[in-house]
Amino acid sequence: MNDIESPTYGAIQTNSEVMANGETRYRMKACDGSGYIRTRYPDEQGSWQNSHFHQTTFETYIVQSGSILYAELKNGKALVKEVSENEVITVKPGVPHNVFVCPETDLHTVKHGQSQPDDWHACPELDVLLASRASNC
């Protein structure tokens, strides 16, 4: 990551990388855990990300173009809904969730609120429920 010094926030880290599932991510993260990610998924199939939750951080997904499937774990079941171009969904702290980024989708993710560093916690239970679920992209 590269560091940019901000008089208000201290070091802000930036980087870009291609994830194992083919997504390209451009990140900007402040030392308090808040940040921004632009995700592009060019593949023909799309892919689920890793299921997770945040203890104190809100996570807002903004679909620039294309669509995503948003999954949430509730009462032991995966609830899935489509979020289309120009739609926004905000996830509250403590809610296990995941997104399937459909092909040719540009997605903005904003981490905000009472953010803290390293507030990302895996939710393998939701990953198992989504493993056999086909996408409708």
C-alpha positions as a printed Julia matrix, in Angstrom:
137×3 Matrix{Float64}:
   0.0     0.0     0.0
   1.03    3.57   -0.56
   0.59    6.15    2.21
  -0.83    9.63    1.77
  -0.5    11.99    4.73
  -3.65   13.85    5.72
  -3.51   16.61    8.35
  -6.87   15.44    9.73
  -6.67   11.64    9.46
  -2.97   10.83    9.5
  -1.81    8.25    6.99
  -4.32    7.11    4.38
  -3.28    3.93    2.62
  -4.03    3.29   -1.05
  -3.53    0.22   -3.2
  -4.97   -1.8    -6.04
  -4.91   -5.53   -6.55
  -6.5    -8.34   -8.5
  -8.16  -10.78   -6.09
  -8.08  -14.58   -6.48
 -11.67  -14.5    -7.81
 -10.7   -12.07  -10.62
 -12.01   -8.85   -9.1
  -9.9    -5.73   -9.39
 -10.05   -3.63   -6.21
  -8.86   -0.07   -5.72
  -8.66    0.81   -2.01
  -8.28    3.87    0.17
  -8.2     3.17    3.93
  -7.76    5.55    6.86
  -6.01    4.5    10.07
  -9.38    4.53   11.9
 -10.7     1.68    9.71
 -12.98    3.79    7.53
 -12.39    3.59    3.83
 -13.47    3.17    0.24
 -13.13    0.32   -2.28
 -13.97    0.39   -6.0
 -14.5    -3.14   -7.31
 -14.66   -4.19  -10.95
 -15.57   -7.76  -11.91
 -14.98   -8.33  -15.63
 -15.36  -12.14  -15.7
 -18.21  -13.89  -17.49
 -19.44  -15.71  -14.38
 -19.13  -13.4   -11.39
 -18.28  -14.62   -7.91
 -19.27  -14.5    -4.25
 -16.85  -12.59   -2.07
 -16.06  -13.87    1.47
 -18.91  -13.8     3.99
 -18.19  -11.56    6.96
 -19.49   -9.05    9.48
 -18.2    -5.95   11.22
 -18.61   -5.3    14.93
 -18.76   -1.5    14.74
 -18.47   -0.54   11.08
 -21.32    0.21    8.69
 -20.71   -0.95    5.11
 -22.5     0.74    2.22
 -22.58   -0.81   -1.25
 -23.31    1.48   -4.21
 -23.81   -0.21   -7.59
 -22.35    2.1   -10.25
 -23.2    -0.23  -13.15
 -24.31   -3.83  -13.46
 -25.71   -5.56  -10.38
 -24.84   -7.54   -7.28
 -26.59  -10.15   -5.21
 -26.6    -9.17   -1.56
 -26.82  -12.02    0.98
 -27.5   -11.71    4.68
 -27.56  -14.4     7.36
 -30.79  -14.24    9.35
 -32.1   -16.96   11.68
 -29.72  -19.51   10.16
 -30.86  -18.85    6.57
 -29.33  -16.93    3.69
 -31.61  -14.16    2.46
 -30.55  -12.97   -1.0
 -31.72   -9.98   -3.01
 -30.54   -8.27   -6.18
 -29.19   -4.72   -5.99
 -29.12   -3.05   -9.41
 -27.43   -0.09  -11.07
 -27.72    3.15   -9.03
 -29.15    1.32   -6.0
 -27.58    1.49   -2.55
 -27.66   -0.88    0.42
 -26.18   -0.23    3.87
 -25.28   -3.08    6.21
 -25.45   -2.42    9.95
 -22.73   -3.62   12.33
 -23.1    -7.23   13.5
 -24.96   -8.43   10.38
 -23.22  -11.33    8.55
 -23.32  -10.6     4.82
 -21.78  -11.24    1.43
 -22.08   -9.97   -2.14
 -21.98  -11.75   -5.47
 -20.49   -9.33   -7.96
 -22.1    -9.99  -11.34
 -20.09   -9.78  -14.58
 -19.29   -6.3   -15.91
 -20.21   -4.67  -12.6
 -18.61   -1.61  -11.02
 -19.22   -1.46   -7.26
 -18.37    1.2    -4.68
 -18.01    0.06   -1.04
 -17.78    2.6     1.76
 -16.84    1.61    5.32
 -18.03    4.22    7.8
 -19.46    4.95   11.23
 -17.67    3.93   14.43
 -15.0     2.21   12.36
 -12.01    0.53   13.89
  -8.95   -1.06   12.3
  -9.27   -4.77   11.48
 -13.07   -4.84   11.96
 -13.6    -7.68    9.49
 -14.72  -11.05   10.87
 -15.3   -14.18    8.76
 -18.7   -15.88    8.7
 -18.09  -19.41    7.38
 -21.71  -20.4     8.14
 -22.97  -18.02    5.43
 -20.23  -19.15    3.02
 -21.51  -22.75    3.37
 -25.1   -21.68    2.68
 -24.05  -19.74   -0.43
 -21.6   -22.34   -1.83
 -24.3   -24.27   -3.68
 -26.44  -21.26   -4.58
 -26.49  -20.41   -8.27
 -26.37  -16.78   -9.25
 -29.11  -15.11  -11.28
 -26.89  -12.56  -12.99
